[in-house]
Amino acid sequence: MDKRIYTISALVFTCLCASAAQTIEADVAVIGGGSAGFGAAWSAAHVGAKVVLIEKEGSLGGNSTLGGVNNWEPGIGGTGVCYRIYREMRKIPNAIGIYEHSRHCSWPKPWEKYRFPGGFQAINPCLIYAHSLRRYGPATEAFTRKYRHGVVFEPEVMSQVMLRMLKETGKCKVLLNNAFVKAVHSDGVVSEVILADGTRVKAKVFIDATDGVLCQQLGCELMMGREPKSAFNEPGAPKEHDKRLNGATLLYRIAPIGHKEKDLVEPLPEGVPAKCWWRGGFPVAFMCCYPNGDRNVNMLPAMKGEEVIALGYQRAYAECKRRVYAHWHNLQKNYDEFRRFKLKLIFPCLGIRETQRIKGEYVLKQQDLIQGMYKQKHTDMIAIADHPMDSHGGGGPGGEMKQPYGIPYRCLLPLKTKNVMIAGRAASFSNIAASSCRLSRTMMQLGEAAGVASAISVADGSELRKVDAAVIRQTMQQMIDLCPAPVFND
Ligand SMILES: Cc1cc2nc3c(=O)[nH]c(=O)nc-3n(C[C@H](O)[C@H](O)[C@H](O)COP(=O)(O)OP(=O)(O)OC[C@H]3O[C@@H](n4cnc5c(N)ncnc54)[C@H](O)[C@@H]3O)c2cc1C
């Protein structure tokens, strides 16, 4: 009897899937709707291509929204589509602001009761977007306070703005809650991809803006962990290859309690110890003030990257959630200002800084970062970055940049593929280079360049590898020109 019911249900399920399944044809299919995927879909559509964006979650933004990383750290190069998002969000009350560095555990002040357990970034309404466009320079307190400002935003509003901007192009179909599952391909050419609900998407160019799930299926060369010195001769590389990865963090949000409410230490859920059981002591946390006065808490980090891989996503998320409760309890117990806040949200996605990377026509290396863009010889640079190398316990070198460096177009072209690009944090970077260039706005820039290149390739029938980087840059420049440059009241 049970078996019969099972068989009937399976039949009904198959019929439902078959009826839901459809075939969509586009010029460009983008897989993954995080920062890079959004940038790619928006720019390809903007340049005139017919685009499909496929995202497995129910909203756009990936790590920046569902992972709660609502902080565009100071960084050069955030001028293109990022600035457009900023301008759109500025029209919405309490959606976005520019912050400055406020308190920091490395800069204790005599009037502070205790050393702040991390860093705090506060919105300064006198700052404008252009102030957020510089990071490189000395690692001093004075320099940081004067020059390093970033952007903080409401994650849900950003997801909605991204969706609206894509719809406004009139050329982009967004498929949410639908994951890429399988690629149909031969000789490095992908003809279509099949999604979780059976939908087939045919396109001329495919952009992988996930952590390389499409490229992995195509048999592309994967890079994971720390490459040995023998791989790229990087000065900061270890002698032997190892599996260390940049740390992962589950972010959480706290909200002020009412003026009339009493100070509060929220009880720990059952089974969560009041001590830090995963390292010597509780990690410091970077906290950013939301435009509405809430605070975002980013503990640095919550779990080793390699531990996430060993546990698997679900178990890693569950364990990080316990660590969040313990971290929050520790803040309230030992730092009394936090007793005026309560835990409002633990973000639904774990913030994963690094998994696999895909080897492309060029691998960005530590040498590129050291040389900087004035000494790099590449003629195909399509993005610039200036964030320090930072592996959050992953064992890599650190240090602020002396000047910005460029990222070549070839980093977006996976070896042995013809109509596929890789944009986002799984692009062709060494582990050390990735620890610097993985920031959200840089990923959006890479996506933007990939989108422009794919639209050019579709329009004139040229191979992706033959698209002239100078034309990509020029097109990106024209897109900026259509949007006024940062101005002094903005
Ligand atoms: C904890 C943490 C803190 C950080 N702090 C900062 C910071 O302060 N400032 C800063 O600028 N950067 C920060 N970063 C870095 C930055 O947030 C990320 O590197 C960046 O957001 C990555 O963007 P992405 O588009 O490459 O990837 P993601 O944002 O991860 O997007 C990938 C998308 O692909 C989708 N996807 C995956 N598989 C599939 C599939 N099979 N089918 C369809 N869709 C799929 C995912 O759901 C996701 O939406 C931080 C990162 C972490 C983890």
The ligand as a Gaussian input file, in Angstrom:
#p B3LYP/6-31G(d) Opt

LIG

0 1
 C       32.163000      37.000000       6.347000
 C       32.577000      37.844000       5.195000
 C       32.835000      39.182000       5.398000
 C       33.189000      39.979000       4.320000
 N       33.378000      41.321000       4.525000
 C       33.467000      42.131000       3.452000
 C       33.394000      43.536000       3.614000
 O       33.290000      44.044000       4.725000
 N       33.425000      44.306000       2.504000
 C       33.523000      43.785000       1.256000
 O       33.510000      44.527000       0.268000
 N       33.616000      42.443000       1.063000
 C       33.570000      41.617000       2.136000
 N       33.608000      40.256000       1.948000
 C       33.840000      39.710000       0.609000
 C       32.634000      39.778000      -0.280000
 O       31.454000      39.896000       0.478000
 C       32.503000      38.547000      -1.192000
 O       33.749000      38.155000      -1.700000
 C       31.589000      38.879000      -2.371000
 O       30.319000      39.243000      -1.883000
 C       31.488000      37.696000      -3.298000
 O       30.601000      38.017000      -4.338000
 P       30.299000      36.938000      -5.460000
 O       29.281000      37.500000      -6.355000
 O       31.589000      36.458000      -6.040000
 O       29.732000      35.674000      -4.647000
 P       28.389000      35.496000      -3.816000
 O       27.949000      36.741000      -3.202000
 O       28.674000      34.323000      -2.926000
 O       27.321000      35.097000      -4.918000
 C       27.263000      33.810000      -5.513000
 C       25.808000      33.535000      -5.832000
 O       25.703000      32.327000      -6.565000
 C       24.547000      31.637000      -6.128000
 N       24.693000      30.225000      -6.487000
 C       25.577000      29.334000      -6.010000
 N       25.387000      28.130000      -6.575000
 C       24.369000      28.280000      -7.455000
 C       23.714000      27.403000      -8.359000
 N       24.054000      26.112000      -8.468000
 N       22.708000      27.896000      -9.112000
 C       22.324000      29.201000      -9.015000
 N       22.904000      30.061000      -8.164000
 C       23.921000      29.611000      -7.402000
 C       24.547000      31.898000      -4.629000
 O       23.285000      31.650000      -4.049000
 C       24.956000      33.359000      -4.576000
 O       23.864000      34.225000      -4.617000
 C       33.302000      39.421000       3.026000
 C       33.054000      38.067000       2.832000
 C       32.694000      37.285000       3.896000
 C       32.389000      35.847000       3.663000

